[in-house]
Amino acid sequence: MDQVPQESPDVLDAGLLLRPARPANAFEETVQRLLQTIRLGLIPPGERLPAERELAVTLEVSRDTLREAIGSLAEAGWVVSRRGRYGGTFVSDPLPERSTTGARTVDRARLEDTLALRAVVEVGVARRAAESELTAGDRDRLWQACEECAAAEPGQYRVADSRLHLVIAEVIGAESVTPLVAEVRMRVNELLDGIPLLAPNIAHSDEQHRAIVSAILRGSADEAAAAMAEHLTGTEALLRGFYA
């Protein structure tokens, strides 16, 4: 006789982390909310997540976005889907080891320091690039780097991504800026290399890259800074979800 899976009676009461995701980075923030809820034990291993419809309403995201987030967590080993009368999405039991998901133990202070430094530096760089008098060569380099990033294979994506951010710094023409951005990218990539490469996040990042570069090429400093800040916020959500 099939056993009826037991729902955790305090999932939603204890699920204060299951708060609405912001639309700009809905996928990344949904992954973060779910991961934090699982990792903090608010939904224990073996327990079923709330029903898809209920969870989408709670997080204020579309069901497509929720499915993409759950699918990515399933690929990374954090949840498993079961079919049948008592099916649904369950927290993996046991939870994946850090070595199998790629995530490592990271000092929280180091994580927050890196994210803060990146936000200060790269948002300012995007604004300054939009304010700069770009040559035809600069404009070509920016768009080419953006296109190469979008076309990069998964194994080369981090390199192409870093190159685009470095080109944005280089077109400013300030010799002290590029090494600073390079240092930030080294620190961020060290963190990114420790988490799974999620296809929906990559597609979203490519859209955000185009928005950043387009704003720079139009000379719209406020838009470039806002687009870069939005882009960084998405990355921060994933990193905090896997590490914090």
DRENFIDREN-211475 format. One record per residue (C-alpha): residue in three letters; x, z, y. Coordinates in nm, 4 decimals. Layout:
<tise res="ALA" px="X" pz="Z" py="Y"/>
...
***
This chain:
<tise res="MET" px="0.0000" pz="0.0000" py="0.0000"/>
<tise res="ASP" px="0.1398" pz="-0.1028" py="0.3333"/>
<tise res="GLN" px="0.2370" pz="0.1767" py="0.5653"/>
<tise res="VAL" px="0.1055" pz="0.1536" py="0.9187"/>
<tise res="PRO" px="0.4003" pz="0.1664" py="1.1595"/>
<tise res="GLN" px="0.3769" pz="0.4707" py="1.3814"/>
<tise res="GLU" px="0.3725" pz="0.4146" py="1.7535"/>
<tise res="SER" px="0.5802" pz="0.6553" py="1.9559"/>
<tise res="PRO" px="0.3105" pz="0.8496" py="2.1435"/>
<tise res="ASP" px="0.5166" pz="0.8892" py="2.4572"/>
<tise res="VAL" px="0.6614" pz="0.5374" py="2.4845"/>
<tise res="LEU" px="0.4914" pz="0.4582" py="2.8132"/>
<tise res="ASP" px="0.5045" pz="0.8143" py="2.9486"/>
<tise res="ALA" px="0.8764" pz="0.8323" py="2.8769"/>
<tise res="GLY" px="0.9133" pz="0.4670" py="2.9656"/>
<tise res="LEU" px="0.9734" pz="0.5098" py="3.3338"/>
<tise res="LEU" px="1.2487" pz="0.2531" py="3.2936"/>
<tise res="LEU" px="0.9835" pz="-0.0020" py="3.2001"/>
<tise res="ARG" px="0.9063" pz="-0.0598" py="3.5655"/>
<tise res="PRO" px="0.8335" pz="-0.4001" py="3.7207"/>
<tise res="ALA" px="1.1152" pz="-0.6515" py="3.7375"/>
<tise res="ARG" px="1.1772" pz="-0.8299" py="4.0654"/>
<tise res="PRO" px="1.0751" pz="-1.1977" py="4.0510"/>
<tise res="ALA" px="1.4108" pz="-1.3394" py="4.1632"/>
<tise res="ASN" px="1.5915" pz="-1.2110" py="3.8538"/>
<tise res="ALA" px="1.2974" pz="-1.1442" py="3.6243"/>
<tise res="PHE" px="1.4747" pz="-1.2370" py="3.2995"/>
<tise res="GLU" px="1.7894" pz="-1.0365" py="3.3688"/>
<tise res="GLU" px="1.6006" pz="-0.7309" py="3.4888"/>
<tise res="THR" px="1.3631" pz="-0.7456" py="3.1913"/>
<tise res="VAL" px="1.6629" pz="-0.7426" py="2.9569"/>
<tise res="GLN" px="1.8041" pz="-0.4495" py="3.1534"/>
<tise res="ARG" px="1.4802" pz="-0.2486" py="3.1411"/>
<tise res="LEU" px="1.4353" pz="-0.3021" py="2.7678"/>
<tise res="LEU" px="1.7981" pz="-0.2295" py="2.6850"/>
<tise res="GLN" px="1.8072" pz="0.0898" py="2.8870"/>
<tise res="THR" px="1.4828" pz="0.2072" py="2.7287"/>
<tise res="ILE" px="1.6249" pz="0.1453" py="2.3813"/>
<tise res="ARG" px="1.9717" pz="0.2831" py="2.4477"/>
<tise res="LEU" px="1.8350" pz="0.6021" py="2.6027"/>
<tise res="GLY" px="1.6149" pz="0.6586" py="2.2994"/>
<tise res="LEU" px="1.2809" pz="0.6308" py="2.4793"/>
<tise res="ILE" px="1.1805" pz="0.3904" py="2.2040"/>
<tise res="PRO" px="1.3780" pz="0.5134" py="1.8989"/>
<tise res="PRO" px="1.5255" pz="0.2955" py="1.6224"/>
<tise res="GLY" px="1.2547" pz="0.1672" py="1.3906"/>
<tise res="GLU" px="0.9768" pz="0.2145" py="1.6475"/>
<tise res="ARG" px="0.7625" pz="-0.0724" py="1.7662"/>
<tise res="LEU" px="0.7769" pz="-0.1912" py="2.1246"/>
<tise res="PRO" px="0.4478" pz="-0.1982" py="2.3134"/>
<tise res="ALA" px="0.2378" pz="-0.5079" py="2.2486"/>
<tise res="GLU" px="0.3583" pz="-0.8207" py="2.4267"/>
<tise res="ARG" px="0.0556" pz="-0.8401" py="2.6554"/>
<tise res="GLU" px="0.0875" pz="-0.4718" py="2.7521"/>
<tise res="LEU" px="0.4632" pz="-0.4956" py="2.8053"/>
<tise res="ALA" px="0.4327" pz="-0.8069" py="3.0226"/>
<tise res="VAL" px="0.1767" pz="-0.6297" py="3.2418"/>
<tise res="THR" px="0.3933" pz="-0.3170" py="3.2662"/>
<tise res="LEU" px="0.7030" pz="-0.5149" py="3.3651"/>
<tise res="GLU" px="0.5005" pz="-0.7573" py="3.5803"/>
<tise res="VAL" px="0.6619" pz="-1.0617" py="3.4236"/>
<tise res="SER" px="0.5199" pz="-1.3658" py="3.2514"/>
<tise res="ARG" px="0.4899" pz="-1.3598" py="2.8757"/>
<tise res="ASP" px="0.7350" pz="-1.6519" py="2.8607"/>
<tise res="THR" px="0.9954" pz="-1.4461" py="3.0471"/>
<tise res="LEU" px="0.9293" pz="-1.1487" py="2.8206"/>
<tise res="ARG" px="0.9673" pz="-1.3647" py="2.5084"/>
<tise res="GLU" px="1.2974" pz="-1.5027" py="2.6372"/>
<tise res="ALA" px="1.4244" pz="-1.1491" py="2.7004"/>
<tise res="ILE" px="1.3116" pz="-1.0216" py="2.3603"/>
<tise res="GLY" px="1.4547" pz="-1.3305" py="2.1916"/>
<tise res="SER" px="1.7913" pz="-1.2705" py="2.3566"/>
<tise res="LEU" px="1.7912" pz="-0.9058" py="2.2496"/>
<tise res="ALA" px="1.7002" pz="-1.0134" py="1.8962"/>
<tise res="GLU" px="1.9980" pz="-1.2519" py="1.8886"/>
<tise res="ALA" px="2.2191" pz="-0.9649" py="2.0061"/>
<tise res="GLY" px="2.0823" pz="-0.7391" py="1.7311"/>
<tise res="TRP" px="1.8908" pz="-0.4851" py="1.9401"/>
<tise res="VAL" px="1.5392" pz="-0.5699" py="1.8212"/>
<tise res="VAL" px="1.3796" pz="-0.7425" py="1.5236"/>
<tise res="SER" px="1.0470" pz="-0.9229" py="1.4986"/>
<tise res="ARG" px="0.8223" pz="-0.8788" py="1.1952"/>
<tise res="ARG" px="0.5203" pz="-1.0819" py="1.0976"/>
<tise res="GLY" px="0.2037" pz="-0.9731" py="0.9268"/>
<tise res="ARG" px="-0.0747" pz="-0.7264" py="0.9812"/>
<tise res="TYR" px="0.1612" pz="-0.4545" py="1.0980"/>
<tise res="GLY" px="0.4072" pz="-0.6862" py="1.2629"/>
<tise res="GLY" px="0.5480" pz="-0.6838" py="1.6120"/>
<tise res="THR" px="0.8842" pz="-0.6277" py="1.7761"/>
<tise res="PHE" px="1.0761" pz="-0.3230" py="1.6560"/>
<tise res="VAL" px="1.3927" pz="-0.1528" py="1.7749"/>
<tise res="SER" px="1.6648" pz="-0.2226" py="1.5213"/>
<tise res="ASP" px="1.7404" pz="0.0567" py="1.2782"/>
<tise res="PRO" px="2.0242" pz="0.1216" py="1.2869"/>
<tise res="LEU" px="2.1132" pz="0.0046" py="1.6353"/>
<tise res="PRO" px="2.3955" pz="-0.2495" py="1.6488"/>
<tise res="GLU" px="2.7489" pz="-0.1254" py="1.6768"/>
<tise res="ARG" px="2.9267" pz="-0.2093" py="2.0001"/>
<tise res="SER" px="3.1724" pz="-0.4236" py="1.8038"/>
<tise res="THR" px="2.8909" pz="-0.6482" py="1.6743"/>
<tise res="THR" px="2.7244" pz="-0.6999" py="2.0119"/>
<tise res="GLY" px="3.0512" pz="-0.7443" py="2.1986"/>
<tise res="ALA" px="2.9778" pz="-0.4587" py="2.4359"/>
<tise res="ARG" px="3.2501" pz="-0.2015" py="2.4794"/>
<tise res="THR" px="3.2509" pz="0.1446" py="2.6240"/>
<tise res="VAL" px="3.3097" pz="0.1057" py="2.9961"/>
<tise res="ASP" px="3.3744" pz="0.3787" py="3.2481"/>
<tise res="ARG" px="3.0618" pz="0.4035" py="3.4656"/>
<tise res="ALA" px="3.2604" pz="0.4638" py="3.7836"/>
<tise res="ARG" px="3.4720" pz="0.1540" py="3.7136"/>
<tise res="LEU" px="3.1587" pz="-0.0529" py="3.6531"/>
<tise res="GLU" px="2.9924" pz="0.0569" py="3.9758"/>
<tise res="ASP" px="3.3138" pz="0.0142" py="4.1743"/>
<tise res="THR" px="3.3511" pz="-0.3432" py="4.0482"/>
<tise res="LEU" px="2.9902" pz="-0.4328" py="4.1262"/>
<tise res="ALA" px="3.0090" pz="-0.2814" py="4.4741"/>
<tise res="LEU" px="3.3350" pz="-0.4599" py="4.5519"/>
<tise res="ARG" px="3.1942" pz="-0.7895" py="4.4304"/>
<tise res="ALA" px="2.8805" pz="-0.7569" py="4.6411"/>
<tise res="VAL" px="3.0775" pz="-0.6799" py="4.9565"/>
<tise res="VAL" px="3.3313" pz="-0.9576" py="4.9034"/>
<tise res="GLU" px="3.1302" pz="-1.2460" py="4.7592"/>
<tise res="VAL" px="2.8225" pz="-1.2165" py="4.9800"/>
<tise res="GLY" px="3.0522" pz="-1.2170" py="5.2821"/>
<tise res="VAL" px="3.2450" pz="-1.5137" py="5.1440"/>
<tise res="ALA" px="2.9266" pz="-1.7171" py="5.0981"/>
<tise res="ARG" px="2.8189" pz="-1.6429" py="5.4545"/>
<tise res="ARG" px="3.1604" pz="-1.7332" py="5.5951"/>
<tise res="ALA" px="3.1735" pz="-2.0561" py="5.3934"/>
<tise res="ALA" px="2.8399" pz="-2.1648" py="5.5411"/>
<tise res="GLU" px="2.9694" pz="-2.0874" py="5.8899"/>
<tise res="SER" px="3.2895" pz="-2.2872" py="5.8374"/>
<tise res="GLU" px="3.3512" pz="-2.6446" py="5.9471"/>
<tise res="LEU" px="3.3846" pz="-2.8057" py="5.6066"/>
<tise res="THR" px="3.5759" pz="-3.1266" py="5.5548"/>
<tise res="ALA" px="3.4377" pz="-3.4074" py="5.3414"/>
<tise res="GLY" px="3.6861" pz="-3.3008" py="5.0739"/>
<tise res="ASP" px="3.5636" pz="-2.9423" py="5.0879"/>
<tise res="ARG" px="3.2042" pz="-3.0535" py="5.0477"/>
<tise res="ASP" px="3.2928" pz="-3.2736" py="4.7513"/>
<tise res="ARG" px="3.4870" pz="-2.9924" py="4.5839"/>
<tise res="LEU" px="3.1984" pz="-2.7500" py="4.6218"/>
<tise res="TRP" px="2.9420" pz="-2.9827" py="4.4718"/>
<tise res="GLN" px="3.1765" pz="-3.0961" py="4.1946"/>
<tise res="ALA" px="3.2528" pz="-2.7359" py="4.0972"/>
<tise res="CYS" px="2.8804" pz="-2.6633" py="4.0913"/>
<tise res="GLU" px="2.8079" pz="-2.9635" py="3.8688"/>
<tise res="GLU" px="3.0972" pz="-2.8840" py="3.6357"/>
<tise res="CYS" px="2.9674" pz="-2.5302" py="3.5940"/>
<tise res="ALA" px="2.6208" pz="-2.6582" py="3.5043"/>
<tise res="ALA" px="2.7690" pz="-2.9008" py="3.2497"/>
<tise res="ALA" px="3.0128" pz="-2.6537" py="3.0930"/>
<tise res="GLU" px="2.9921" pz="-2.5715" py="2.7228"/>
<tise res="PRO" px="2.9270" pz="-2.2041" py="2.6408"/>
<tise res="GLY" px="3.2893" pz="-2.1394" py="2.5505"/>
<tise res="GLN" px="3.4055" pz="-2.2718" py="2.8870"/>
<tise res="TYR" px="3.1274" pz="-2.1369" py="3.1047"/>
<tise res="ARG" px="3.3086" pz="-1.8299" py="3.2378"/>
<tise res="VAL" px="3.6036" pz="-2.0458" py="3.3465"/>
<tise res="ALA" px="3.3794" pz="-2.2970" py="3.5249"/>
<tise res="ASP" px="3.1774" pz="-2.0165" py="3.6824"/>
<tise res="SER" px="3.4916" pz="-1.8503" py="3.8146"/>
<tise res="ARG" px="3.6215" pz="-2.1798" py="3.9482"/>
<tise res="LEU" px="3.3049" pz="-2.2359" py="4.1502"/>
<tise res="HIS" px="3.3238" pz="-1.8910" py="4.3075"/>
<tise res="LEU" px="3.6916" pz="-1.9450" py="4.3861"/>
<tise res="VAL" px="3.6242" pz="-2.2837" py="4.5483"/>
<tise res="ILE" px="3.3651" pz="-2.1186" py="4.7733"/>
<tise res="ALA" px="3.6387" pz="-1.8787" py="4.8821"/>
<tise res="GLU" px="3.9005" pz="-2.1506" py="4.9229"/>
<tise res="VAL" px="3.6958" pz="-2.3676" py="5.1615"/>
<tise res="ILE" px="3.6985" pz="-2.0843" py="5.4141"/>
<tise res="GLY" px="4.0669" pz="-2.1549" py="5.4680"/>
<tise res="ALA" px="4.1713" pz="-1.7864" py="5.4932"/>
<tise res="GLU" px="4.4725" pz="-1.7281" py="5.2709"/>
<tise res="SER" px="4.3955" pz="-1.3598" py="5.2068"/>
<tise res="VAL" px="4.0413" pz="-1.4237" py="5.0815"/>
<tise res="THR" px="4.1010" pz="-1.6285" py="4.7666"/>
<tise res="PRO" px="4.3322" pz="-1.3743" py="4.5957"/>
<tise res="LEU" px="4.0761" pz="-1.1034" py="4.6679"/>
<tise res="VAL" px="3.7962" pz="-1.3075" py="4.5104"/>
<tise res="ALA" px="4.0250" pz="-1.3875" py="4.2169"/>
<tise res="GLU" px="4.0825" pz="-1.0150" py="4.1588"/>
<tise res="VAL" px="3.7086" pz="-0.9492" py="4.1733"/>
<tise res="ARG" px="3.6427" pz="-1.2313" py="3.9270"/>
<tise res="MET" px="3.9020" pz="-1.0972" py="3.6846"/>
<tise res="ARG" px="3.7308" pz="-0.7595" py="3.6841"/>
<tise res="VAL" px="3.3815" pz="-0.9062" py="3.6515"/>
<tise res="ASN" px="3.4830" pz="-1.1464" py="3.3742"/>
<tise res="GLU" px="3.6358" pz="-0.8595" py="3.1792"/>
<tise res="LEU" px="3.2912" pz="-0.6986" py="3.1839"/>
<tise res="LEU" px="3.1028" pz="-1.0213" py="3.1138"/>
<tise res="ASP" px="3.3263" pz="-1.1003" py="2.8174"/>
<tise res="GLY" px="3.2026" pz="-0.7802" py="2.6567"/>
<tise res="ILE" px="2.8339" pz="-0.8796" py="2.6466"/>
<tise res="PRO" px="2.6521" pz="-1.1687" py="2.4776"/>
<tise res="LEU" px="2.6245" pz="-1.5007" py="2.6600"/>
<tise res="LEU" px="2.2477" pz="-1.5366" py="2.7089"/>
<tise res="ALA" px="2.1216" pz="-1.8935" py="2.7490"/>
<tise res="PRO" px="1.8291" pz="-1.8082" py="2.9828"/>
<tise res="ASN" px="2.0677" pz="-1.6199" py="3.2112"/>
<tise res="ILE" px="2.3070" pz="-1.9159" py="3.2187"/>
<tise res="ALA" px="2.0257" pz="-2.1558" py="3.3112"/>
<tise res="HIS" px="1.9116" pz="-1.9167" py="3.5836"/>
<tise res="SER" px="2.2676" pz="-1.8778" py="3.7131"/>
<tise res="ASP" px="2.3027" pz="-2.2544" py="3.7390"/>
<tise res="GLU" px="1.9889" pz="-2.2703" py="3.9551"/>
<tise res="GLN" px="2.1258" pz="-1.9938" py="4.1748"/>
<tise res="HIS" px="2.4626" pz="-2.1675" py="4.2045"/>
<tise res="ARG" px="2.2879" pz="-2.4798" py="4.3339"/>
<tise res="ALA" px="2.0966" pz="-2.2715" py="4.5868"/>
<tise res="ILE" px="2.4199" pz="-2.1087" py="4.7083"/>
<tise res="VAL" px="2.6111" pz="-2.4356" py="4.7393"/>
<tise res="SER" px="2.3176" pz="-2.6161" py="4.9005"/>
<tise res="ALA" px="2.2867" pz="-2.3437" py="5.1641"/>
<tise res="ILE" px="2.6601" pz="-2.3586" py="5.2347"/>
<tise res="LEU" px="2.6522" pz="-2.7361" py="5.2701"/>
<tise res="ARG" px="2.3566" pz="-2.7096" py="5.5101"/>
<tise res="GLY" px="2.5483" pz="-2.4547" py="5.7153"/>
<tise res="SER" px="2.2788" pz="-2.1915" py="5.6644"/>
<tise res="ALA" px="2.4737" pz="-1.8651" py="5.6617"/>
<tise res="ASP" px="2.1757" pz="-1.6340" py="5.6097"/>
<tise res="GLU" px="2.0441" pz="-1.8407" py="5.3187"/>
<tise res="ALA" px="2.3870" pz="-1.8641" py="5.1579"/>
<tise res="ALA" px="2.4372" pz="-1.4875" py="5.1804"/>
<tise res="ALA" px="2.0874" pz="-1.4171" py="5.0492"/>
<tise res="ALA" px="2.1283" pz="-1.6629" py="4.7604"/>
<tise res="MET" px="2.4632" pz="-1.5098" py="4.6652"/>
<tise res="ALA" px="2.3212" pz="-1.1564" py="4.6837"/>
<tise res="GLU" px="2.0328" pz="-1.2587" py="4.4567"/>
<tise res="HIS" px="2.2771" pz="-1.4181" py="4.2131"/>
<tise res="LEU" px="2.4942" pz="-1.1078" py="4.1971"/>
<tise res="THR" px="2.1913" pz="-0.8843" py="4.1484"/>
<tise res="GLY" px="2.1009" pz="-1.0748" py="3.8306"/>
<tise res="THR" px="2.4479" pz="-1.0264" py="3.6875"/>
<tise res="GLU" px="2.4435" pz="-0.6593" py="3.7834"/>
<tise res="ALA" px="2.1156" pz="-0.6100" py="3.5964"/>
<tise res="LEU" px="2.2634" pz="-0.7457" py="3.2737"/>
<tise res="LEU" px="2.5858" pz="-0.5488" py="3.3033"/>
<tise res="ARG" px="2.4022" pz="-0.2235" py="3.3731"/>
<tise res="GLY" px="2.1674" pz="-0.2946" py="3.0855"/>
<tise res="PHE" px="2.4467" pz="-0.3388" py="2.8324"/>
<tise res="TYR" px="2.6925" pz="-0.0846" py="2.9700"/>
<tise res="ALA" px="2.5251" pz="0.1798" py="3.1872"/>
***
